[in-house]
Amino acid sequence: MRNTILRLMISIILLSLISGVIITIIGLILGWKTSAQFSNGFFLGGAIMIVFGFVSFQGYRQRVTNWPPVQLNPDEHSNLWAADTFRGKNLMITFGISGLLLIGVSLLVLRLF
């Protein structure tokens, strides 16, 4: 449990840093000069990340009905279902919290600069 939470925290921080640097580079390329423009960029980036996390979770929740039925042991079936759900939740948590961090950075940029 500890390793999973630690990995999630590290991936959230890295994803937030990388996306923040990418947004800053895009802003410099586009010639943003005011803090409001950078704040809007960070807010938009955070919103996009939250939406991406939600969509990825919804994609994991959908069941494919076109595949032929596979005979699985009920224990194996429940283990596979739990693993798929947990994988989708990890993506949703990672992108959701990273998006919230970017939105927080947008508020800080607007207030401090």
trRosetta pair geometry for C-beta under 8 A, 3 or more apart (Angstrom, degrees):
i j d omega theta_ij theta_ji phi_ij phi_ji
1 4 5.9 -57 -152 34 30 112
1 5 6.5 24 156 -13 65 107
2 5 5.9 -59 -149 39 32 106
2 6 6.1 31 155 -18 67 110
3 6 5.6 -55 -142 40 31 112
3 7 6.1 32 158 -19 66 106
4 7 5.9 -54 -146 37 28 109
4 8 6.3 29 154 -19 62 107
5 8 5.6 -54 -147 37 32 114
5 9 6.3 32 154 -19 65 105
6 9 5.8 -53 -147 36 31 110
6 10 6.4 29 155 -16 64 106
7 10 5.8 -55 -146 39 31 110
7 11 6.2 27 157 -16 66 109
8 11 5.9 -58 -145 40 28 107
8 12 6.2 31 155 -22 64 107
8 90 6.6 -125 -104 -145 107 89
8 93 6.4 -11 -160 111 128 127
8 94 6.4 -128 -153 -81 80 89
9 12 5.7 -52 -146 34 30 112
9 13 6.4 26 157 -15 64 106
10 13 5.9 -56 -147 38 30 107
10 14 6.2 25 157 -14 65 110
11 14 5.8 -55 -141 42 31 109
11 15 5.9 31 160 -20 66 110
11 94 5.4 -36 114 -131 116 125
12 15 6.0 -57 -144 39 25 109
12 16 6.3 24 157 -18 62 109
12 93 7.8 -67 -79 133 119 81
12 94 5.5 -143 -82 -141 77 66
12 97 5.0 -19 -141 93 134 121
12 98 5.3 -154 -154 -64 71 86
12 101 7.3 124 164 -13 99 143
13 16 5.8 -57 -148 37 28 110
13 17 6.3 26 156 -17 64 108
14 17 5.8 -56 -145 38 30 109
14 18 6.1 26 159 -16 67 109
15 18 5.9 -55 -141 40 28 108
15 19 6.1 21 162 -12 64 111
15 49 7.8 131 148 -143 118 137
15 94 6.3 89 10 169 159 100
15 95 7.4 -96 150 -95 155 55
15 98 4.5 -51 103 -108 115 152
16 19 6.1 -60 -141 43 25 104
16 20 6.0 28 157 -22 63 111
16 98 4.6 -154 -68 -142 82 84
16 101 4.5 -24 -123 93 142 142
16 102 6.3 -158 -141 -54 87 82
16 105 8.0 150 -178 -25 108 135
17 20 5.7 -57 -145 37 27 112
17 21 6.4 26 157 -17 64 105
18 21 5.9 -55 -150 36 30 109
18 22 6.4 30 152 -18 64 107
19 22 5.5 -51 -145 37 35 114
19 23 6.3 37 154 -20 66 103
19 45 5.8 156 162 170 112 128
19 49 6.6 19 -148 -70 170 135
19 98 6.6 94 23 164 142 120
19 102 6.4 -56 107 -81 123 135
20 23 5.8 -52 -145 36 31 109
20 24 6.3 32 154 -19 64 106
20 42 7.0 20 -121 -118 80 103
20 45 7.8 149 -89 108 46 155
20 102 6.5 -164 -78 -109 86 91
20 105 6.3 -53 -113 135 123 177
21 24 5.6 -54 -147 37 32 113
21 25 6.3 32 154 -19 65 105
22 25 5.8 -53 -147 37 31 110
22 26 6.3 32 154 -18 64 106
22 45 7.9 150 85 -130 100 142
23 26 5.7 -53 -147 38 32 112
23 27 6.3 35 152 -21 64 106
23 38 7.8 107 138 -156 105 73
23 41 5.0 147 -177 144 108 110
23 42 5.8 114 136 -86 158 61
23 45 4.7 -71 -83 -46 134 156
23 102 7.5 115 -13 -148 157 122
24 27 5.6 -55 -149 36 31 114
24 28 6.4 29 154 -17 65 104
24 38 7.3 25 -109 -139 69 112
25 28 5.8 -53 -147 37 32 109
25 29 6.3 32 154 -19 65 106
26 29 5.7 -55 -147 37 31 111
26 30 6.2 20 157 -9 66 111
26 41 6.9 177 87 -157 111 135
27 30 5.9 -62 -142 45 28 103
27 32 4.0 -46 -170 25 92 135
27 37 6.6 136 -145 127 111 103
27 38 5.4 48 -143 -102 162 79
27 41 5.2 -110 -74 -14 113 174
28 31 7.6 42 -178 -73 30 27
28 32 7.1 -66 -69 39 31 88
32 37 3.8 -166 -150 117 109 134
32 38 5.6 134 136 -59 143 73
32 41 6.8 -69 -75 -27 165 139
33 37 6.9 64 43 26 45 143
34 37 5.0 103 63 1 81 98
34 38 7.5 -152 99 3 48 84
35 38 5.7 -56 -150 43 41 108
35 39 5.9 47 150 -25 71 107
35 109 5.4 -172 -169 156 95 85
35 110 6.0 148 136 -108 108 39
35 112 8.0 -162 -150 73 149 60
35 113 4.0 167 -100 96 137 102
36 39 5.4 -52 -142 37 31 115
36 40 6.3 34 156 -20 64 104
36 110 6.5 60 -100 -117 57 91
37 40 5.8 -51 -148 35 30 110
37 41 6.5 32 151 -20 62 106
38 41 5.4 -53 -149 35 35 115
38 42 6.4 32 155 -16 67 103
38 106 7.8 -169 125 -125 66 70
38 109 5.2 -113 106 168 109 149
38 113 7.7 -1 59 74 135 144
39 42 6.0 -55 -148 38 31 107
39 43 6.2 30 153 -18 64 108
39 106 4.5 101 -162 -168 67 79
39 107 7.4 92 -148 -71 111 21
39 109 4.6 -168 -81 88 82 111
39 110 4.0 60 -107 -60 155 94
40 43 5.6 -55 -145 38 31 112
40 44 6.2 30 157 -18 66 107
40 106 7.3 112 -56 -150 14 123
41 44 5.9 -55 -145 37 28 108
41 45 6.3 29 155 -17 63 108
41 106 7.7 -175 68 -107 51 107
42 45 5.6 -54 -145 39 31 113
42 46 6.3 33 155 -19 65 106
42 102 5.1 -158 -178 177 83 85
42 103 7.2 161 134 -94 90 26
42 105 5.0 -116 -172 94 148 101
42 106 3.6 -173 89 -74 111 89
42 109 6.2 128 13 12 147 142
43 46 5.8 -55 -149 37 30 111
43 47 6.3 29 154 -18 65 106
43 102 7.4 169 -92 131 23 91
43 103 5.7 62 -122 -120 66 71
43 106 4.0 116 -54 -154 79 173
44 47 5.7 -53 -146 37 32 111
44 48 6.3 33 154 -20 65 105
45 48 5.7 -54 -148 35 30 111
45 49 6.5 30 154 -19 64 105
45 99 7.8 -160 124 -126 61 71
45 102 5.2 -107 96 173 100 151
46 49 5.7 -55 -148 35 32 111
46 50 6.5 32 155 -19 66 103
46 98 7.7 -159 -126 123 73 61
46 99 4.1 114 -170 -169 67 65
46 100 6.6 122 -166 -64 120 14
46 101 7.3 -166 -115 66 115 48
46 102 3.3 -170 -74 85 98 107
46 103 3.9 -164 121 -46 164 77
46 105 7.8 167 -56 41 128 95
46 106 6.6 -111 2 -11 133 126
47 50 5.8 -52 -149 34 33 111
47 51 6.4 31 154 -16 65 106
47 99 6.6 120 -66 -166 14 119
47 103 7.3 88 -50 -78 69 110
48 51 5.8 -56 -148 39 31 110
48 52 6.2 33 153 -21 65 108
48 99 7.5 -165 64 -116 46 115
49 52 5.6 -53 -144 37 31 113
49 53 6.4 34 155 -20 64 104
49 95 4.8 -156 173 -172 83 86
49 96 7.6 -179 128 -81 89 21
49 98 5.3 -99 162 96 150 100
49 99 3.5 -170 84 -76 105 97
49 102 6.5 108 21 19 139 141
50 53 5.8 -54 -150 35 31 111
50 54 6.5 27 153 -16 64 106
50 95 6.7 166 -95 135 26 89
50 96 5.4 64 -125 -122 74 60
50 99 3.7 -158 -47 112 80 166
50 100 7.1 86 -80 -47 115 69
51 54 5.8 -56 -148 38 32 109
51 55 6.2 29 155 -17 67 108
52 55 5.8 -55 -143 39 30 109
52 56 6.2 30 157 -20 64 107
52 95 5.3 -115 88 -173 94 152
53 56 5.9 -54 -144 36 28 110
53 57 6.5 28 156 -18 62 105
53 91 6.0 -178 -138 138 72 73
53 92 4.4 111 167 -136 95 45
53 93 7.4 -175 -165 13 133 17
53 94 6.8 -173 -113 70 120 63
53 95 2.9 -173 -67 79 107 115
53 96 4.5 -138 101 -45 161 73
53 98 8.0 151 -53 42 134 98
53 99 6.8 -125 2 -9 128 129
54 57 5.8 -56 -151 36 32 110
54 58 6.4 30 152 -18 65 106
54 92 6.3 72 -87 -130 38 101
54 96 7.3 87 -51 -80 76 103
55 58 5.6 -54 -147 37 34 111
55 59 6.4 39 152 -24 65 104
56 59 5.6 -50 -150 31 33 116
56 60 6.8 31 153 -16 63 102
56 88 6.6 -175 132 -146 78 75
56 91 4.4 -87 116 128 138 139
56 92 6.5 -163 76 -66 95 70
56 95 6.9 106 26 13 133 148
57 60 5.9 -55 -153 35 35 108
57 61 6.5 33 151 -21 66 108
57 88 4.5 108 -131 165 59 100
57 89 6.5 64 -121 -85 113 42
57 91 6.4 -171 -63 79 73 99
57 92 3.8 22 -56 -64 129 127
58 61 5.6 -56 -148 34 35 113
58 62 6.8 41 156 -30 66 99
59 62 6.2 -48 -152 20 32 110
59 88 7.3 -170 71 -122 70 116
60 84 5.6 178 -173 165 103 88
60 85 6.8 148 136 -105 120 36
60 87 6.4 -172 -129 86 149 90
60 88 2.9 -143 58 -80 155 130
60 91 7.6 144 -23 36 137 129
61 85 7.4 58 -94 -112 72 80
61 88 6.4 161 -43 152 72 170
64 67 5.2 59 113 -6 113 110
67 70 7.5 -22 138 -24 115 100
72 76 4.7 -123 179 85 106 113
72 77 4.4 130 100 -62 128 92
72 80 7.4 -59 -170 11 163 138
73 76 4.4 84 60 7 91 106
73 77 6.8 -161 86 -10 45 85
74 77 5.4 -53 -143 36 34 115
74 78 6.3 30 160 -16 67 104
75 78 6.1 -57 -148 38 29 105
75 79 6.3 29 153 -18 64 108
76 79 5.6 -56 -147 38 32 112
76 80 6.2 31 156 -17 67 106
77 80 6.0 -55 -148 38 28 108
77 81 6.3 28 154 -18 63 109
78 81 5.5 -53 -143 39 33 114
78 82 6.2 34 157 -19 66 106
79 82 5.8 -54 -145 38 29 110
79 83 6.3 29 155 -19 64 107
80 83 5.7 -54 -145 37 31 111
80 84 6.3 29 157 -17 65 106
81 84 5.9 -55 -147 37 29 109
81 85 6.3 26 155 -16 63 109
82 85 5.8 -57 -145 40 30 110
82 86 6.1 29 157 -19 65 109
83 86 5.8 -56 -144 38 28 109
83 87 6.3 31 155 -22 63 106
84 87 5.7 -53 -147 34 30 112
84 88 6.5 28 155 -15 63 106
85 88 5.8 -57 -151 38 31 110
85 89 6.3 29 153 -17 66 107
86 89 5.6 -54 -144 39 33 111
86 90 6.3 41 153 -26 65 101
87 90 5.7 -47 -150 28 31 114
87 91 6.9 29 153 -14 61 102
88 91 5.9 -54 -154 36 34 109
88 92 6.3 31 151 -17 66 108
89 92 5.4 -55 -144 40 36 112
89 93 6.0 36 157 -19 69 106
90 93 5.9 -55 -144 39 27 108
90 94 6.1 26 158 -19 64 110
91 94 5.8 -55 -141 38 28 110
91 95 6.1 12 167 -3 66 111
92 95 6.5 -62 -139 47 23 97
92 96 5.6 24 162 -21 62 119
93 96 5.8 -58 -134 41 22 111
93 97 6.1 12 170 -10 63 110
94 97 6.7 -63 -145 40 18 98
94 98 6.2 15 158 -13 59 115
95 98 5.6 -57 -140 43 30 112
95 99 6.0 36 158 -23 65 107
96 99 5.8 -56 -150 35 26 112
96 100 6.5 24 153 -16 63 105
97 100 5.5 -50 -146 37 36 112
97 101 6.4 41 151 -21 65 101
98 101 5.6 -51 -149 34 33 114
98 102 6.6 33 152 -18 64 103
99 102 5.7 -53 -149 36 34 111
99 103 6.5 34 151 -18 65 103
100 103 5.5 -50 -147 36 35 113
100 104 6.4 40 150 -20 64 102
101 104 5.4 -51 -150 35 34 115
101 105 6.5 37 150 -20 65 101
102 105 5.4 -47 -147 34 36 114
102 106 6.5 42 150 -24 64 99
103 106 5.5 -47 -151 30 36 116
103 107 6.8 36 149 -17 63 99
104 107 5.7 -52 -153 34 36 110
104 108 6.4 34 150 -17 66 105
105 108 5.5 -54 -147 39 35 112
105 109 6.2 38 154 -22 68 104
106 109 5.8 -49 -144 34 31 112
106 110 6.4 30 155 -18 62 107
107 110 5.8 -56 -149 37 31 111
107 111 6.2 18 158 -10 66 111
108 111 6.0 -63 -142 43 29 102
108 112 5.5 2 172 0 70 120
109 112 6.6 -62 -122 47 20 94
109 113 5.6 -28 -167 27 60 118
110 113 7.6 -51 -96 49 8 80
